[in-house]
């Protein structure tokens, strides 16, 4: 298998106000954990500032009172387990935050709601956020649920190796969508030119792509959990894990509205703190049975399905929601290579890492 760069896809995808001396002294004392009645708990030390102006010396880490916001998710899957656990175990509430989840049909609607402020925070594949920012959207990626791809490549039962796909069809999503980009990446990495060696058909979301495989319309597709469990059950071959093929990628990312970041950063800090505690809780094996019970209730899975799905996503759950920056660079470069950007966009325009929990 050859190593690819994003350019290989081109052929197939076209102030500060003055302060009194007293205030300066007060701020200095605050940073020294003693000043002006302030508390050291309110002094964060940012772990990264890509896209930010630098974390302020002292900020509120959570709202003064319980604050409710809506969050949009484009689907239901095990990658969102930290959100479900944070709700059930009240990790958000511990930080004076209440999250009301709403499910929308696809990332486009989620991004639209993020831009208007209807949903101050959403989960999305990175590619749609990158494209939105390039078009002027006031949004930023603040973290990720998983820092590995959650996709698997499934093929028809008569396909034994990638070369057998030549002359066949592949069930993909909308051209330029993150799902489509990853499928095309896999095809090219395995020596197959999209829409030349393998014809791409837009089959929509996971369920539509699996149906294309079932009906024989396609011989290969790309699926995420829990649809992958259905593909296993139907006897289709899981030919490859994208996390092995594409080692730097952030899958279900977390994005915030720019006005929320500017005007109410404490809400973002509180959200990320709840996320961090939830991931830590999930990764503690002592909590496995309770975590499985939450997954079963939220996703309507049997225990066997929940166990298999949890074991699949567990290695990819990102501690503290930290995104893989190399993966972000890959995503930006790849979207550029598709020709989907209206203008150039840099990492600092897309990413803000100030909000990771300490």
Secondary structure by P-SEA (a helix, b strand, c coil): ccccccccccccccccccccaaaaaaaaaaaacccccccccccccccccccccccccccccccccbbbbbbbbccccccaaaaaaaaaacccccccbbbbbbbcccaaaaaaaaaaccccbbbbcaaaaaaaaaacccbbbcccccccccbbbbbccccccccccccbbbbbcccccaaaaaaaaaaaaacccccccbbbbbcccaaaaaaaaaaccccccccccaaaaaaaaacccccccccccccccccbbbbbbcccccccaaaaaaaaaaaaaaaaaaacccaaaaaaaaaaaaccccaaaaaaaaaaacccccccccccaaaaaaaaaaaaaacccccccccccccccccccc
